[in-house]
Amino acid sequence: MKKLLLTFILSLMSSSVFAESYYCGTTGTDAKVIYERSALDVFIRTDGNGNGDFPFEKLVFESDESIYLIGSFQDFPSSASLKIIDKRTGEFAVIFLSTGVETKPYYGDCLIKDE
């Protein structure tokens, strides 16, 4: 009976983890990106229509207030991106990091969807 109860509780917790999505856009652009949790520490990134062959984003830190994601680019082997999403306000920041290239941060907002 205890195993059954534990299994039920874990299935409820894991289903809520997989339903978390963030629909984000940066200020001044029409581009939209969706970050959808697919595992405890992995988010899948797609375009605003849910299409695309984009790499996953790795969760590097999470609190009740925010999440921090890091991703890489296949076309640019010595680069990465860091995203910060404020879970309370939906504010979004991203910076691209690359060796030998100076970049600036981008800011925007996310619509947060928990199912």
Order of alpha helices (4+ residues) and beta strands (2+ residues): alpha-beta-beta-beta-beta-beta-beta-beta-beta
